[in-house]
């Protein structure tokens, strides 16, 4: 298991439908690796993508008051419980 954080600037292509904002962002993450015969064969990533979307201004912070409608609808987020393959 590795705990770390991603840091960067939102530039270039859109992320989840959010055009580049030029904002600096930091999100914590944890990666769990599965090994077989001394080699990593699977990984599971748990990162604070909601926190990232809040930092980008795409969604309001949890608990923040919202003006009209649910801003999460347009993001088209799809999450999967399947592990990634290396």
C-alpha positions in Angstrom: 0.0 0.0 0.0 1.3 3.5 -0.9 -0.2 6.7 0.4 0.6 9.8 -1.6 -0.9 12.9 -3.2 -1.2 14.1 -6.7 -0.3 17.8 -7.3 -0.6 19.7 -10.6 -2.2 22.4 -12.7 -5.4 21.7 -14.6 -4.3 22.5 -18.2 -4.8 20.9 -21.6 -7.8 18.6 -22.3 -11.0 18.8 -20.3 -11.3 16.5 -17.2 -14.8 15.0 -16.8 -16.2 17.7 -19.0 -14.6 20.5 -17.1 -12.5 22.7 -19.5 -8.9 23.6 -18.3 -9.1 26.0 -15.4 -5.4 26.7 -14.9 -6.0 26.0 -11.2 -3.4 24.3 -9.0 -4.9 21.2 -7.3 -3.8 18.7 -4.7 -5.6 15.4 -4.0 -4.7 12.6 -1.6 -4.6 9.1 -2.8 -3.9 5.5 -1.7 -2.8 2.7 -4.1 -3.0 -1.0 -3.0 -0.8 -3.4 -5.1 -1.3 -7.1 -5.5 1.9 -9.1 -6.1 2.5 -12.5 -7.7 5.9 -14.0 -8.0 7.5 -10.7 -7.0 5.7 -8.7 -9.7 2.7 -6.3 -9.3 -0.3 -7.9 -11.1 -3.2 -5.7 -9.9 -3.7 -2.3 -8.4 -6.6 -0.5 -6.7 -6.5 3.3 -6.6 -8.5 5.3 -4.1 -8.2 9.1 -4.8 -10.3 12.1 -3.7 -11.8 12.9 -7.1 -14.7 14.7 -5.4 -12.2 17.0 -3.8 -10.5 17.5 -7.2 -13.8 18.5 -8.8 -14.5 20.9 -5.8 -11.0 22.5 -6.3 -11.7 22.9 -10.1 -15.0 24.7 -9.2 -17.0 22.0 -11.0 -19.1 21.1 -8.0 -19.8 22.9 -4.7 -18.1 21.7 -1.6 -20.1 19.1 0.4 -22.5 21.0 2.6 -22.3 24.2 0.6 -25.6 25.7 -0.5 -26.4 25.3 -4.1 -28.2 27.6 -6.5 -30.7 25.7 -8.7 -30.4 22.1 -9.6 -27.8 19.5 -9.1 -24.5 20.5 -10.8 -23.2 16.9 -10.6 -25.6 15.8 -13.3 -23.5 17.2 -16.2 -20.3 15.5 -15.2 -21.3 12.0 -16.4 -19.1 10.3 -13.7 -18.9 6.5 -14.0 -17.2 4.5 -11.2 -16.2 0.9 -11.4 -15.4 -1.5 -8.5 -13.2 -3.6 -10.8 -9.4 -3.6 -10.1 -7.1 -2.2 -12.7 -4.7 -4.5 -14.5 -1.0 -3.8 -14.9 
